[in-house]
Amino acid sequence: MSDQDPARAQLADATTPLIRNAWYVVARADEITRAPLGRDVMETSLVLYRGEDGAPVALQNRCCHRSFPLAHGSLEGDGIRCGYHGLLYARDGRCIEIPMQDKIPPHLCLRAYPLVERGPFVWAWFGAADAADEDLLPHPAWLGAPDWDIYIGYLLINASYVHMHENLLDLSHLSFLHPKTFGTPEYARAPVELAIKGTDIQVWRRVECQLPDIYAVPLQWQGCRAERSSGSQFVAPGLHVNTGILRNLERAATADEALPTIRVAQLITPIDRTHLHYWFAGCRNFARGRPDIDDFMRSAQIKAFTEDQFAMEEIARMQRVDGHTPHTEMHIPTDAAGLAMRRHLRALAAREAL
């Protein structure tokens, strides 16, 4: 297959325009306060803060006058004043004061971004403001729900969000990239269950194994034979969900006993086409009320996700440094879910370009 093959042209990659008609996490809710916070996302720069009513505000972070970042300014009521020449902006982006000038040109305004605060995160919409639809918010009901314990982590990754989504749909790499963190030898040859229903793309594997420590230690199942059902689901450009359902094969569960389950929201927000914010929120129904287990599992997941970070950044480096050399990537059967996701993102980008 050549690089000019029509089928390959339908796959999203690091050059594909970002999808703007979608919700993306821009911050943890507790990061946004009455102190301005600058954050680069979706090929733009935002300033985030809370109004006097406590609601979060997101404005373009670039003063209309000389492009000074408003994140270095100060809040006055619901507005924000530029720290360079003192222009004052309302929370809707309108310039409402220019020192030593009475008349304010009506075109002096910043873009204000629709926000939704839900549970531990704040989401922003980057398409046309009048198209922002909260019904499209992909925030899962269990994320931040009281019947799940939660821990949150973060990594900054210098790679394409397309490749990150593909990595998360690829459970075959667990035995090799994560042999001491997530993976077990059985994973590499376990049958793949692929389910694609429209834009809902899921892949599952079920293996019998001794669980890695990230699960065995909190459950006190070290050395026990267990069944591990792992699922990975592409939900939206800004959300991927991983699910682990665990069953101890050495003891029978009671009829009313819920199987230990962990769900991980992978919250992926591009900074640009080759850099991304990567928040993850692990939610579990076992070892409840244990801050020490939160810390243990967060640390273990950061270690594993740092291995993903290494792979994504090395792939990006190879494509950048060796990009002049003719090369065609081949596909193998376990790529099916990732290829479906890449076709979907490519179709979304093409639709937005119309």
C-alpha positions in Angstrom: 0.0 0.0 0.0 1.5 3.3 -1.0 1.3 6.6 0.9 -1.1 7.8 -1.8 -3.5 4.9 -1.3 -7.1 6.2 -0.9 -7.8 4.0 2.2 -4.8 5.5 4.0 -5.9 9.0 3.2 -9.1 8.3 5.2 -7.2 7.7 8.4 -6.6 10.6 10.9 -3.0 11.1 11.9 -0.9 13.9 13.5 -1.5 16.2 10.5 -5.3 16.0 10.7 -7.0 19.2 11.9 -8.3 19.1 15.5 -12.0 18.4 16.1 -13.5 21.6 17.5 -17.2 20.6 17.7 -16.6 18.6 20.8 -16.1 19.0 24.6 -12.7 18.7 26.1 -11.5 18.9 29.7 -9.5 22.1 30.3 -8.8 21.8 34.0 -9.6 20.0 37.3 -12.4 21.9 39.0 -10.1 22.7 42.0 -7.5 24.3 39.7 -9.9 27.2 38.8 -10.0 29.8 41.5 -10.1 33.6 41.9 -6.5 33.7 40.6 -6.2 33.7 36.8 -4.9 30.5 35.3 -3.4 30.3 31.8 -3.8 27.1 29.9 -2.9 26.3 26.3 -5.4 24.0 24.6 -6.7 23.3 21.1 -4.3 25.6 19.4 -5.3 28.5 21.5 -4.5 30.0 24.9 -7.2 30.4 27.6 -7.4 32.3 30.8 -9.5 30.5 33.4 -11.0 31.9 36.6 -14.1 31.9 38.7 -16.6 34.8 38.7 -17.9 36.2 42.0 -20.8 33.7 41.8 -18.3 30.9 41.7 -19.0 29.8 38.1 -15.9 29.1 36.0 -15.0 31.5 33.1 -12.8 30.9 30.1 -11.6 33.7 27.9 -9.1 34.1 25.1 -5.9 34.7 27.0 -4.6 37.4 24.5 -5.3 41.0 25.2 -6.7 42.8 22.1 -4.1 45.6 22.5 -0.7 44.1 22.4 -1.3 40.3 23.0 -0.1 40.3 26.6 -1.4 37.2 28.4 -4.4 38.1 30.6 -3.3 35.2 33.0 -0.7 37.7 34.2 -3.4 40.3 35.0 -5.8 40.6 37.9 -9.5 40.1 38.6 -11.8 42.9 39.4 -15.3 41.6 40.2 -16.3 39.4 37.4 -13.8 41.0 35.0 -10.1 40.7 34.4 -7.7 43.5 33.9 -4.7 43.2 31.6 -1.4 43.5 33.5 0.3 45.4 30.7 -1.8 48.5 29.9 -4.8 48.0 32.1 -7.6 47.1 29.6 -10.5 45.6 31.6 -12.6 42.8 30.1 -16.0 41.5 31.3 -16.6 37.8 31.7 -18.3 37.7 28.3 -15.1 39.0 26.7 -16.2 42.6 26.1 -13.7 45.3 26.8 -15.4 47.6 29.2 -12.6 50.0 30.2 -9.5 51.5 28.6 -7.5 53.8 30.9 -7.3 57.4 29.7 -9.8 56.7 26.9 -13.6 57.2 27.2 -14.8 55.6 24.0 -14.4 51.8 23.6 -14.4 50.5 20.1 -17.1 47.7 19.9 -14.8 45.3 18.1 -12.5 45.2 21.2 -13.6 41.8 22.6 -12.2 38.5 23.4 -13.7 35.1 22.6 -15.5 33.6 25.6 -15.7 29.8 25.6 -18.8 27.8 26.9 -17.9 25.8 30.0 -19.6 23.0 31.9 -18.4 22.0 35.4 -19.2 18.4 36.1 -17.8 16.5 39.1 -14.0 16.9 39.4 -13.5 18.5 35.9 -14.3 21.5 33.8 -15.1 21.0 30.1 -14.9 23.6 27.3 -16.5 23.7 23.8 -14.2 25.0 21.0 -16.7 25.0 18.1 -19.1 27.8 17.4 -20.6 28.9 20.8 -24.2 28.6 19.6 -23.6 25.0 18.7 -22.4 24.0 22.2 -24.8 21.3 23.4 -24.5 19.9 26.9 -26.3 16.8 25.8 -23.1 16.0 23.8 -20.9 16.3 27.0 -19.2 12.8 27.3 -18.7 13.0 31.1 -19.6 9.5 32.4 -22.2 9.3 35.2 -19.8 7.4 37.4 -17.0 9.9 37.2 -17.2 11.7 40.6 -20.2 9.7 41.7 -20.3 8.9 45.5 -20.4 5.2 45.1 -17.0 5.1 43.4 -13.7 6.1 45.1 -11.6 8.2 42.8 -8.0 9.3 42.3 -6.7 11.7 39.5 -3.4 12.0 37.8 -1.9 14.0 34.9 0.8 13.8 32.3 1.9 16.2 29.6 2.7 14.2 26.4 4.6 15.5 23.4 2.6 13.5 20.8 -0.5 13.4 18.7 -3.9 12.8 20.5 -4.8 10.5 17.5 -2.0 8.2 18.4 -2.9 8.3 22.1 -6.4 7.2 21.4 -5.1 4.4 19.1 -2.7 3.3 21.8 -5.6 3.1 24.3 -7.6 0.9 22.0 -4.6 -1.4 21.5 -4.6 -3.9 24.4 -2.1 -6.1 22.6 0.8 -4.0 23.7 0.3 -4.6 27.4 2.5 -7.7 27.5 5.4 -5.9 25.9 5.3 -2.2 26.8 4.0 -2.8 30.3 5.4 -6.2 31.3 5.8 -5.2 35.0 3.0 -2.6 35.4 -0.2 -3.5 33.6 0.7 -6.5 31.4 0.9 -10.2 31.9 2.2 -12.8 29.4 -1.2 -14.1 28.7 -2.4 -10.9 27.1 -0.5 -11.1 23.9 -2.4 -14.1 22.6 -5.8 -13.6 24.3 -8.7 -13.4 21.8 -9.9 -9.9 20.9 -13.6 -9.0 21.1 -14.3 -6.1 18.9 -17.6 -4.2 19.0 -18.2 -1.2 16.7 -21.6 0.3 16.8 -21.5 3.6 14.9 -19.2 5.9 16.8 -19.0 3.6 19.8 -15.8 1.6 19.4 -14.9 -1.0 22.0 -12.4 -3.8 22.3 -12.2 -6.4 25.1 -9.9 -9.1 26.2 -10.5 -11.7 28.9 -7.6 -13.6 30.4 -6.8 -15.9 33.4 -3.7 -14.8 35.2 -2.1 -13.6 38.4 -3.0 -10.0 38.6 -0.4 -7.3 38.4 0.3 -5.5 41.7 -1.8 -2.5 40.8 -4.9 -4.7 41.3 -3.6 -7.6 43.4 -2.3 -5.4 46.3 -5.5 -3.4 46.9 -7.6 -6.6 46.7 -5.1 -8.7 48.7 -5.1 -11.2 45.9 -1.3 -11.6 45.5 -0.5 -15.0 44.0 -4.1 -15.8 43.3 -5.4 -17.0 40.0 -7.9 -14.5 38.7 -10.0 -13.7 35.6 -9.3 -10.3 34.2 -11.7 -8.7 31.8 -10.3 -5.6 30.2 -12.2 -3.2 28.0 -11.2 -0.1 26.1 -13.8 2.3 24.6 -13.4 5.3 22.4 -16.2 7.7 23.5 -15.4 11.1 22.0 -12.3 13.1 20.9 -11.8 14.2 24.5 -12.7 11.0 26.3 -11.5 7.3 26.3 -12.7 4.8 29.0 -10.9 1.7 30.2 -12.7 -0.8 32.3 -11.3 -3.7 34.4 -13.6 -6.4 35.9 -11.8 -8.8 38.2 -12.8 -12.2 39.6 -10.9 -14.4 42.0 -10.9 -18.0 40.6 -9.8 -19.4 43.9 -12.9 -18.5 45.9 -16.5 -18.3 45.0 -18.2 -14.9 45.1 -21.5 -14.6 47.0 -24.6 -14.0 44.9 -25.0 -10.4 46.0 -21.2 -9.5 45.8 -20.3 -7.0 43.1 -17.2 -8.0 41.2 -14.2 -5.7 41.8 -14.3 -3.1 39.0 -12.2 -0.2 38.0 -13.1 2.4 35.4 -10.5 4.9 34.2 -11.6 8.0 32.4 -8.8 9.0 30.0 -9.3 12.7 29.4 -7.4 13.7 26.4 -7.1 17.4 25.3 -4.8 18.4 22.5 -2.6 21.4 23.1 -1.9 21.3 19.3 -1.5 18.5 16.8 1.6 17.1 18.4 1.2 17.8 22.2 -1.6 16.9 24.6 -2.9 17.2 28.1 -3.6 13.8 29.6 -5.7 13.6 32.7 -6.8 10.2 34.0 -9.3 9.5 36.8 -9.4 6.0 38.2 -12.8 5.0 39.8 -13.1 1.8 41.8 -15.7 -0.1 43.8 -13.2 -1.9 46.1 -10.8 -1.0 48.9 -13.1 1.9 49.6 -12.2 4.8 51.9 -8.5 4.1 51.6 -6.4 7.2 50.8 -3.3 4.9 50.9 -4.8 2.8 48.1 -5.6 6.0 46.1 -1.9 6.9 46.4 -0.7 3.4 45.6 -2.9 3.0 42.5 -2.2 6.5 41.2 1.5 6.0 41.5 1.3 2.6 39.7 -0.8 4.1 36.9 1.5 7.0 36.5 4.4 4.5 36.1 2.4 2.6 33.5 1.2 5.6 31.6 4.7 7.0 31.6 5.6 3.9 29.6 2.8 4.9 27.1 4.2 8.4 27.1 7.6 7.1 26.2 6.2 5.1 23.3 4.1 7.9 22.0 6.9 10.4 22.1 9.4 8.0 20.5 6.9 7.4 17.7 6.5 11.1 17.2 10.3 11.6 17.2 10.8 8.8 14.7 8.1 10.3 12.4 9.7 13.7 12.7 13.4 12.7 12.3 13.0 10.0 9.8 10.0 11.5 7.9 12.0 12.0 4.8 12.5 8.3 4.3 9.8 6.5 2.3 7.8 4.4 4.7 4.4 2.7 4.8 3.1 1.4 8.1 1.5 -2.0 7.9 -1.6 -3.0 9.9 -2.2 -6.2 11.9 -5.5 -7.7 13.0 -5.4 -6.1 16.5 -5.3 -2.6 14.8 -9.0 -2.9 13.8 -10.4 -0.8 16.6 -7.8 1.9 16.3 -8.3 2.1 12.5 -12.1 2.5 13.0 -11.4 5.3 15.4 -9.0 7.0 13.0 -11.5 6.8 10.2 -14.1 8.4 12.5 -11.8 11.3 13.5 -10.9 11.8 9.9 -14.6 12.0 8.9 -15.3 14.5 11.7 -12.4 16.7 10.5 -13.7 16.5 6.9 -17.2 17.5 8.0 -15.9 20.5 10.0 -13.9 21.6 6.9 -17.0 22.0 4.8 
